[in-house]
Amino acid sequence: MSQIRYVTQIEFDFGAVRKLRGECERVGIIRPLIVTDAGIRAAGLLDRVLQALGDVPAAIFDETPSNPTEGAVRAATRLYRQAGCDGLIALGGGSAIDCAKGVAIAATHEGPLKTYATIEGGSPRITEAVAPLIAVPTTSGTGSEVARGAILIVDDGRKLGFHSWSLVPRAAICDPELTLGLPPLLTAATGMDAIAHCMETFMAAAFNPPADGIALEGLRRGWAHIDTATRDGSNRDARLNLMAASMHGAMAFQKGLGCVHSLSHSLGGVNPRLHHGTLNALFLPAVVRFNASAASVQADQRLARLAQAMGHASASDVVPALVEMNARLNLPSGLAELGVTEADFERITAGALADHCHATNPREASAEDYREMLRASLRVQA
């Protein structure tokens, strides 16, 4: 049986950040902790949020790392309690939003964070007592602002997923204006993250027709606009459509993801300096090629439908198009360029097999299958 559920209140428009104070009032947040990072502060985006809040007193945690950790969650939780906060505003990309979700758990639930991880059976332990959260994304990639999950590196070094409908932000303020200054490489990497979400959720086997439609439309928008948004970051239409693609991908998450994310999560735990979206872009060609023979992918011609959304004629065009797009966006040519070697494969494979996304890939992957996908991703070729 499939559970189909949508989602939260979303304010989506240029200038939507001005509605932040009203959303705080609506969800009952009187003294928020803003969870962000130093780059967001330096870019002036934190000042815009503070201006939108007016005289609402806010504490600020701006030490979110690029891959959020349990240590960062602990530090932010201490500040949350010291400042007497009653809710959270996440300002940034997926890292800040996921860190804030970790704080929402840690500030209201006892025990180490891993207690609440999905693969530890922790999802039912996350209750409605979580601190209320409003998410304000500044990238177009993870879609965490409309998702029930968070990805965090826990103290033992594993990069784990945390999933509960209680973690869905009470409001998402999607303002494409906040992404206009995003650098080209980050635009490309986060945009390919959104595209990976749309493709993996569509290939997942679960029966959820609304999610399928949302994923395909997200892919269409993302694929058509990522190149323009990367080359001309001030193009408002491209920025709007890329942010919409990000939102679409995360709305479809409930179908599950697959081997792209199993590998990215695992490698991100092995080397937290690597960017999640970049890894997804590099793994997509090998995983799509692996999934092409899956019964569920073949039965209703899913690859052909992905190709159509990408503006291509046939299923055989999908993998070459992905490789070509990565090159056009100046993303790395493969994992080897990032310093990954075959000596890392066993650790990455072990983590991928244990990841929560492994089970929802449309074709079951063995350890050798993962090793072959890693080999193919060292130097990506169509």
Secondary structure, DSSP 4 states (H G I P E B T S, - for coil): --------EEEESTTGGGGHHHHHHHHT-SSEEEE--HHHHHTTHHHHHHHHHTT---EEE----SS-BHHHHHHHHHHHHHTT--EEEEEESHHHHHHHHHHHHHTTS-S-GGGG-GGGT-GGG--TTSPPEEEEESSSS--GGG-SEEEEE-TTS-EEEEE-GGGS-SEEEE-GGGGTT--HHHHHHHHHHHHHHHHHHHHS-S--HHHHHHHHHHHHHHHHHHHHHHH-TT-HHHHHHHHHHHHHHHHTGGG---HHHHHHHHHHHH-TTS-HHHHHHHHHHHHHHHHTT-HHHHHTTHHHHHHHHTT-SSGGGHHHHHHHHHHHTT--SSGGGGT--GGGHHHHHHHHHHSTTGGGSSS---HHHHHHHHHHHHS---
